Amino acid sequence: MNFTESFRIAIRAVFANKVRSALTMLGVIIGVAAVILLVAIGTGVQGEVTSTVEGLGSNLLFIFPGKQSTTGGGSSFGPGMSGGKPFSLSDAQYLRTRLQLIDAVVPVASGAGNARYQNRNDYATLSGTTDQGTLVVSATLGAGRFFNRSENDAASRVGVIGYTVKTSLFPNGEDPLGRVITINGQRFTVIGWYTKVGGGLSGDQDNVIRVPISALESLTGNSRVPIMLVKVTNTSDIDLVRAQIKRVLAPKFSDQITVMSQDQTLGIFNQLLGTLTVMLAGIAGISLLVGGIGIMNIMLVSVSERTREIGIRKAVGARTYDILSQFVIEAMMLSVLGGVFGIAVGAGGAFALSGLVPTTVTPWAVAIAFFFSAGVGIFFGVYPAWKASKLDPIVALRYE
């Protein structure tokens, strides 16, 4: 027997028991699909974070309350932050008057609220910022304007709505400008609306209402400012401004603040998301091992069922290598076919979920999943093949 003959016999054996072969491949299909899908989600989220942070503009410094943690812990204020007390609007105002070489200091806070117009409702994200928020908000106005400084200082009840909010509250092309909507029971005047942005890391990025941060407290009952953004005039002055920020805030916060540039912020997020992606892929890979055990069990059953066939082959001159290669090829075919179907299912699932969460199918994830599935077939197929090749032909021929 040559390799071609062993391959032909293996194919015939696989297709002779179609249902059993399909069920055997199912574990590999699920494992490969899970690896590709979870890696696609992790990679897509990582890309979304990168584009979101980069879309805020250049020359930005992020100020988080709390000390950057090196032990993996954190708080609700920022990535890898621990300890510290939250900022307030007065801290942002004080920082704005004391810093040099900057264009803006923008406090940012958020919450959730129920927006209502006539008999229509929409549960939206509330984003509070100042009149300088246009310097750090990557969104395009479709009509109207952003609120100005006097409206922010007076905590005026005005807002700019996202595209989803606009279509929910004002369908059929109604003009929302100047209309009064109710947010958490309070009346706000719509002064502008944004063009469509699309889905993002936290869901629908168009389902947002931006209001003066001074007015947000009355809507949410929370006066905390979890983050401040400082836009530096020139990139070359970032380190100097960073030192100024720490010096200005030191009397109140001591060293319990963290100031990071865009690159540092992206580095932390990408490290966290990269670790999470690897962990999820590893968990999904366990199902591949389970699928491999299933292949080994089925191959052991196949060896038992075909004991007389093996005895006849060895009696007419088949070598140990011939029997070994036949069963290894059979196991490898099951895993490779399972890997191919798994890639199709995983890629299809990633495409189907792309409207809900950001997904990116990467070639390296597909390659790793495929070759790992092939390796699983070889690894778990060797023992049954070795057992078959070692059968004594006389004993095999007597097997009933």
Backbone torsions as a table, in degrees:
resi	resn	phi	psi	omega
1	MET	NA	133.2	173.8
2	ASN	-102.0	-178.9	-176.6
3	PHE	-63.1	-39.7	-179.2
4	THR	-60.9	-41.1	179.2
5	GLU	-67.1	-40.1	177.6
6	SER	-62.9	-39.7	-180.0
7	PHE	-65.5	-42.5	-179.6
8	ARG	-63.5	-41.9	179.3
9	ILE	-66.1	-38.6	179.6
10	ALA	-64.6	-42.6	178.6
11	ILE	-61.6	-43.5	-179.5
12	ARG	-63.3	-37.8	179.5
13	ALA	-67.8	-38.8	-179.7
14	VAL	-65.4	-45.5	-175.9
15	PHE	-82.4	-9.0	176.4
16	ALA	-71.9	-27.8	178.8
17	ASN	-124.1	76.0	-171.2
18	LYS	-63.0	-46.3	-176.8
19	VAL	-65.0	-45.4	-179.7
20	ARG	-63.9	-40.1	178.7
21	SER	-65.0	-40.6	-179.8
22	ALA	-64.7	-42.7	179.1
23	LEU	-66.8	-34.4	178.1
24	THR	-66.5	-40.9	-179.8
25	MET	-71.4	-19.6	-174.3
26	LEU	-58.2	-41.4	179.0
27	GLY	-61.7	-40.7	178.1
28	VAL	-68.6	-40.5	179.2
29	ILE	-59.6	-47.4	-179.2
30	ILE	-63.6	-43.1	-179.3
31	GLY	-62.8	-48.6	-179.7
32	VAL	-64.3	-44.3	-179.9
33	ALA	-62.2	-40.8	-179.9
34	ALA	-64.7	-43.0	179.2
35	VAL	-60.9	-50.0	-177.5
36	ILE	-63.6	-43.4	-176.9
37	LEU	-66.2	-45.5	-177.9
38	LEU	-69.2	-39.1	176.4
39	VAL	-65.7	-37.8	178.5
40	ALA	-62.9	-41.6	178.6
41	ILE	-66.3	-46.1	179.4
42	GLY	-60.5	-43.9	179.8
43	THR	-67.7	-39.7	178.7
44	GLY	-64.5	-42.6	177.8
45	VAL	-64.2	-40.0	178.3
46	GLN	-61.8	-42.8	177.4
47	GLY	-66.3	-35.6	178.4
48	GLU	-65.3	-42.4	178.1
49	VAL	-61.8	-44.1	-179.6
50	THR	-60.9	-47.8	-178.7
51	SER	-67.7	-34.1	179.6
52	THR	-66.5	-47.2	-179.1
53	VAL	-67.0	-42.9	179.2
54	GLU	-67.5	-29.5	-179.7
55	GLY	-72.9	-11.9	177.7
56	LEU	-70.1	-14.5	-177.6
57	GLY	115.2	173.2	-178.3
58	SER	-97.7	168.9	175.1
59	ASN	60.7	39.8	-178.3
60	LEU	-102.8	143.6	170.2
61	LEU	-117.7	135.2	179.9
62	PHE	-105.3	127.5	-179.6
63	ILE	-112.6	118.2	178.5
64	PHE	-111.7	140.2	171.4
65	PRO	-74.8	135.9	-177.9
66	GLY	110.1	161.4	-178.6
67	LYS	-94.2	138.3	177.8
68	GLN	-62.6	127.2	-177.2
69	SER	-89.8	140.0	177.0
70	THR	-106.3	4.4	-176.9
71	THR	-106.8	4.1	178.0
72	GLY	93.8	-8.7	178.7
73	GLY	-77.8	177.5	179.6
74	GLY	-172.4	-177.6	177.2
75	SER	-134.6	-173.3	-178.2
76	SER	-82.6	2.6	-173.5
77	PHE	-92.5	-29.4	-177.1
78	GLY	-171.5	172.4	-177.4
79	PRO	-69.8	119.3	176.9
80	GLY	70.4	23.4	-179.2
81	MET	-95.8	149.5	175.5
82	SER	-144.6	144.7	177.7
83	GLY	72.8	-174.0	176.1
84	GLY	85.0	156.8	177.4
85	LYS	-107.2	152.8	-175.5
86	PRO	-69.1	159.6	176.5
87	PHE	-79.3	168.6	173.7
88	SER	-130.9	170.9	178.8
89	LEU	-62.7	-33.6	179.5
90	SER	-65.3	-31.3	177.4
91	ASP	-65.2	-41.3	178.9
92	ALA	-65.4	-42.3	179.8
93	GLN	-65.4	-41.2	178.9
94	TYR	-63.9	-42.3	-179.6
95	LEU	-64.8	-37.4	-178.3
96	ARG	-64.0	-34.8	-177.9
97	THR	-80.7	-19.5	-174.3
98	ARG	-100.7	-19.0	-175.5
99	LEU	-88.2	149.4	173.3
100	GLN	-117.6	166.7	175.7
101	LEU	65.1	27.3	-179.6
102	ILE	-126.1	160.5	175.2
103	ASP	-101.3	-29.9	-175.8
104	ALA	-163.7	151.4	166.3
105	VAL	-121.2	117.3	-172.2
106	VAL	-121.2	108.1	171.6
107	PRO	-76.0	143.2	-177.8
108	VAL	-131.8	131.2	175.8
109	ALA	-139.7	164.1	-177.7
110	SER	-147.8	166.8	178.2
111	GLY	-166.7	-162.9	179.2
112	ALA	-135.4	149.6	-178.4
113	GLY	-157.1	158.5	177.7
114	ASN	-100.1	114.6	179.4
115	ALA	-96.1	138.8	-176.2
116	ARG	-139.0	137.1	172.8
117	TYR	-139.4	118.2	-174.4
118	GLN	56.2	-118.1	-179.9
119	ASN	-105.1	17.0	-178.7
120	ARG	-109.6	141.1	-176.6
121	ASN	-128.3	155.0	173.6
122	ASP	-153.8	127.4	177.4
123	TYR	-90.3	112.5	-169.7
124	ALA	-124.8	163.6	172.5
125	THR	-82.1	132.4	177.4
126	LEU	-100.9	126.1	-179.8
127	SER	-119.0	121.3	179.8
128	GLY	-105.5	132.1	178.2
129	THR	-152.1	-173.1	179.5
130	THR	-104.4	-177.2	178.5
131	ASP	-64.4	-19.6	177.8
132	GLN	-85.7	5.4	179.9
133	GLY	-61.1	-23.2	178.9
134	THR	-63.4	-19.7	179.6
135	LEU	-77.1	-19.1	-176.5
136	VAL	-124.8	-0.4	179.6
137	VAL	-100.1	120.4	-177.9
138	SER	-92.4	74.0	178.3
139	ALA	-144.6	151.8	-176.5
140	THR	-111.2	129.5	177.6
141	LEU	-72.9	130.4	174.3
142	GLY	-82.7	-32.4	178.3
143	ALA	-165.8	159.5	178.3
144	GLY	85.4	-153.1	-175.2
145	ARG	-148.7	170.0	173.7
146	PHE	-89.3	158.0	179.2
147	PHE	-69.8	151.9	-176.1
148	ASN	-100.0	-177.5	-174.5
149	ARG	-65.1	-42.8	-178.6
150	SER	-64.2	-35.9	177.5
151	GLU	-68.1	-37.0	177.5
152	ASN	-68.6	-44.3	-179.3
153	ASP	-63.5	-33.6	-178.2
154	ALA	-89.6	3.5	-177.2
155	ALA	53.6	41.6	-178.5
156	SER	-63.4	145.3	-178.5
157	ARG	-90.5	75.0	176.9
158	VAL	-126.9	157.3	-178.9
159	GLY	-155.6	157.4	175.1
160	VAL	-114.6	124.8	-172.5
161	ILE	-102.1	149.4	175.6
162	GLY	-77.8	171.6	-173.7
163	TYR	-64.7	-38.8	179.3
164	THR	-64.9	-41.8	178.0
165	VAL	-63.1	-40.7	179.7
166	LYS	-60.8	-48.2	-177.6
167	THR	-71.4	-26.6	179.1
168	SER	-76.1	-44.0	-176.3
169	LEU	-88.4	-26.2	-176.3
170	PHE	-131.2	69.5	-179.5
171	PRO	-72.7	174.2	175.7
172	ASN	60.0	32.2	173.8
173	GLY	75.5	15.9	178.6
174	GLU	-63.3	143.3	178.5
175	ASP	-85.3	116.9	-177.0
176	PRO	-82.0	-14.5	-173.9
177	LEU	-61.1	129.3	179.3
178	GLY	85.0	-9.1	179.9
179	ARG	-77.0	150.4	179.3
180	VAL	-102.2	119.6	176.8
181	ILE	-110.3	162.0	178.3
182	THR	-107.5	124.9	177.7
183	ILE	-119.5	116.6	-177.0
184	ASN	50.0	39.6	177.0
185	GLY	85.1	-0.7	-179.3
186	GLN	-112.2	144.6	-175.5
187	ARG	-86.4	126.2	178.3
188	PHE	-127.5	141.9	178.2
189	THR	-95.4	130.4	178.3
190	VAL	-78.6	120.0	-179.9
191	ILE	-112.0	-3.6	178.5
192	GLY	-172.8	164.6	174.8
193	TRP	-144.9	151.4	-175.9
194	TYR	-96.4	150.3	172.4
195	THR	-72.3	168.9	-173.9
196	LYS	-67.0	131.5	177.1
197	VAL	-105.0	-46.0	179.8
198	GLY	108.9	-176.4	-179.7
199	GLY	-68.3	159.7	-178.9
200	GLY	-152.9	-164.8	-176.2
201	LEU	-58.2	-42.9	-176.1
202	SER	-103.2	23.0	178.4
203	GLY	105.8	-142.1	-176.2
204	ASP	-75.0	109.0	-179.7
205	GLN	-75.2	-8.1	178.4
206	ASP	-91.3	-10.4	-178.1
207	ASN	-90.2	62.6	-174.1
208	VAL	-137.1	148.8	172.8
209	ILE	-127.1	119.8	179.6
210	ARG	-98.4	127.2	-177.8
211	VAL	-130.4	163.1	174.2
212	PRO	-57.9	134.8	-177.6
213	ILE	-61.8	-26.5	177.1
214	SER	-68.3	-26.2	178.7
215	ALA	-90.7	-17.0	-177.3
216	LEU	-65.6	-34.1	-177.7
217	GLU	-58.8	-39.7	-179.1
218	SER	-69.1	-23.2	-179.8
219	LEU	-83.8	-35.5	-174.3
220	THR	-108.4	-17.8	-176.3
221	GLY	73.2	17.0	-177.0
222	ASN	-124.8	123.2	-178.5
223	SER	-100.5	4.0	-178.3
224	ARG	-72.6	144.2	174.2
225	VAL	-114.2	105.9	-173.6
226	PRO	-76.3	-17.4	-177.5
227	ILE	-157.6	145.6	172.1
228	MET	-124.1	139.4	178.8
229	LEU	-112.2	131.7	179.2
230	VAL	-116.3	122.8	178.0
231	LYS	-96.8	115.6	-178.3
232	VAL	-86.2	141.9	-177.1
233	THR	-64.7	-48.0	-178.5
234	ASN	-123.8	140.8	-179.9
235	THR	-58.5	-35.0	-177.6
236	SER	-66.0	-15.8	-177.2
237	ASP	-99.3	6.4	-174.8
238	ILE	-60.3	-47.1	-178.9
239	ASP	-64.3	-37.6	179.1
240	LEU	-66.1	-44.1	179.2
241	VAL	-66.5	-37.3	177.5
242	ARG	-57.5	-44.7	178.8
243	ALA	-65.2	-38.7	178.0
244	GLN	-62.2	-42.9	-179.1
245	ILE	-59.7	-47.9	-179.3
246	LYS	-63.4	-37.1	-179.7
247	ARG	-70.0	-40.7	-178.4
248	VAL	-67.9	-40.1	-176.4
249	LEU	-88.2	-7.8	-176.4
250	ALA	-58.0	-43.2	-178.1
251	PRO	-57.5	-34.6	-177.3
252	LYS	-93.4	-37.6	-172.4
253	PHE	-111.2	-2.6	-176.8
254	SER	55.7	-127.7	178.9
255	ASP	-104.0	16.4	-176.6
256	GLN	-89.1	46.6	171.2
257	ILE	-137.5	157.8	177.3
258	THR	-129.0	126.9	179.0
259	VAL	-115.0	119.6	-176.9
260	MET	-128.7	146.0	174.1
261	SER	-81.6	174.0	178.2
262	GLN	-59.7	-42.7	-178.9
263	ASP	-63.2	-40.7	179.3
264	GLN	-67.4	-41.9	179.1
265	THR	-62.6	-45.1	177.9
266	LEU	-62.8	-38.4	-179.7
267	GLY	-61.3	-42.6	-179.9
268	ILE	-66.9	-47.5	179.5
269	PHE	-61.3	-44.4	-178.3
270	ASN	-66.5	-35.0	177.1
271	GLN	-65.8	-45.5	178.9
272	LEU	-63.0	-46.7	-177.9
273	LEU	-69.7	-34.9	177.1
274	GLY	-64.2	-43.8	177.7
275	THR	-62.8	-42.3	179.3
276	LEU	-63.6	-40.5	179.5
277	THR	-62.9	-45.0	178.9
278	VAL	-62.7	-41.2	-179.7
279	MET	-63.9	-44.5	179.2
280	LEU	-64.4	-40.4	178.2
281	ALA	-64.2	-37.8	177.8
282	GLY	-64.8	-41.4	177.5
283	ILE	-63.1	-42.8	178.3
284	ALA	-65.0	-32.9	179.5
285	GLY	-64.0	-23.5	178.1
286	ILE	-61.5	-36.7	178.5
287	SER	-64.8	-28.1	174.7
288	LEU	-65.6	-40.2	177.3
289	LEU	-64.0	-40.0	176.5
290	VAL	-61.4	-41.8	176.4
291	GLY	-62.0	-36.9	177.5
292	GLY	-64.5	-39.8	176.9
293	ILE	-63.7	-37.6	176.1
294	GLY	-61.9	-40.7	177.2
295	ILE	-61.6	-44.2	-179.2
296	MET	-62.4	-42.3	179.7
297	ASN	-62.2	-45.5	-179.2
298	ILE	-64.9	-39.0	179.6
299	MET	-66.5	-36.3	176.1
300	LEU	-64.4	-40.1	175.6
301	VAL	-63.5	-41.1	180.0
302	SER	-63.0	-40.3	178.3
303	VAL	-61.9	-42.7	179.9
304	SER	-64.5	-40.9	-178.9
305	GLU	-68.5	-28.4	-173.5
306	ARG	-110.4	26.6	-179.4
307	THR	-60.5	-45.2	179.5
308	ARG	-63.9	-40.0	178.0
309	GLU	-60.2	-42.4	178.8
310	ILE	-63.8	-40.9	179.0
311	GLY	-61.6	-41.7	179.6
312	ILE	-65.1	-43.2	-179.2
313	ARG	-62.1	-43.5	-179.6
314	LYS	-69.5	-32.6	-179.8
315	ALA	-67.4	-31.2	-178.7
316	VAL	-95.0	10.5	170.6
317	GLY	116.6	2.1	179.2
318	ALA	-66.5	134.1	-179.3
319	ARG	-83.7	165.7	176.5
320	THR	-56.9	-40.7	-179.9
321	TYR	-61.9	-37.6	-178.8
322	ASP	-63.9	-46.2	179.7
323	ILE	-66.0	-42.5	-179.5
324	LEU	-60.7	-48.3	-177.7
325	SER	-65.7	-35.2	-179.3
326	GLN	-60.3	-47.2	-176.5
327	PHE	-78.0	-31.9	175.6
328	VAL	-65.5	-42.7	178.6
329	ILE	-62.8	-39.6	179.5
330	GLU	-62.3	-45.4	178.8
331	ALA	-65.1	-39.8	-179.2
332	MET	-67.0	-37.0	178.5
333	MET	-62.3	-42.1	179.6
334	LEU	-61.4	-43.3	-177.5
335	SER	-72.8	-37.8	-179.7
336	VAL	-68.4	-43.9	177.1
337	LEU	-62.9	-40.8	175.7
338	GLY	-61.4	-38.7	178.1
339	GLY	-64.5	-40.7	179.8
340	VAL	-64.5	-47.3	178.2
341	PHE	-65.3	-36.5	178.5
342	GLY	-63.3	-39.5	177.2
343	ILE	-62.3	-43.4	179.5
344	ALA	-63.3	-43.2	-179.4
345	VAL	-66.8	-43.9	-179.8
346	GLY	-63.4	-45.5	179.1
347	ALA	-65.5	-39.9	177.8
348	GLY	-64.8	-40.3	177.8
349	GLY	-64.6	-39.7	178.0
350	ALA	-63.6	-40.0	178.5
351	PHE	-66.0	-40.0	-178.9
352	ALA	-67.1	-33.4	-178.0
353	LEU	-86.2	-7.2	-174.6
354	SER	-61.7	-21.9	177.6
355	GLY	-78.7	-18.3	-178.6
356	LEU	-101.1	-44.4	178.9
357	VAL	-133.7	152.1	178.1
358	PRO	-68.7	129.5	179.1
359	THR	-131.3	143.0	176.5
360	THR	-140.3	111.7	177.6
361	VAL	-81.4	116.8	-176.8
362	THR	-99.5	141.9	179.8
363	PRO	-59.2	-36.2	-177.7
364	TRP	-66.9	-34.4	177.7
365	ALA	-67.5	-40.4	177.9
366	VAL	-63.9	-44.6	-178.9
367	ALA	-63.7	-45.1	-179.4
368	ILE	-62.8	-45.1	-179.4
369	ALA	-62.2	-41.3	-178.0
370	PHE	-67.8	-50.1	-177.6
371	PHE	-68.9	-29.7	176.2
372	PHE	-67.9	-39.8	178.0
373	SER	-64.8	-39.2	176.9
374	ALA	-64.8	-40.4	177.9
375	GLY	-64.0	-36.8	177.6
376	VAL	-62.0	-42.0	178.9
377	GLY	-62.0	-42.6	179.3
378	ILE	-66.7	-46.4	-175.6
379	PHE	-62.0	-48.4	-176.1
380	PHE	-84.4	-8.2	177.4
381	GLY	-94.1	-12.0	-175.9
382	VAL	-68.3	-45.9	-176.3
383	TYR	-62.5	-50.1	176.8
384	PRO	-59.7	-37.7	179.5
385	ALA	-66.8	-41.3	178.6
386	TRP	-64.4	-40.2	178.2
387	LYS	-62.6	-41.0	179.1
388	ALA	-66.5	-39.9	-176.5
389	SER	-70.2	-21.3	-177.6
390	LYS	-92.8	1.4	179.6
391	LEU	-65.1	137.4	175.3
392	ASP	-75.0	127.2	-175.0
393	PRO	-61.0	-35.0	-179.3
394	ILE	-66.5	-45.8	179.5
395	VAL	-66.1	-39.8	-179.7
396	ALA	-63.0	-39.3	-178.2
397	LEU	-69.4	-24.4	179.8
398	ARG	-87.2	-5.9	-174.8
399	TYR	-71.7	132.8	177.0
400	GLU	-107.9	NA	NA
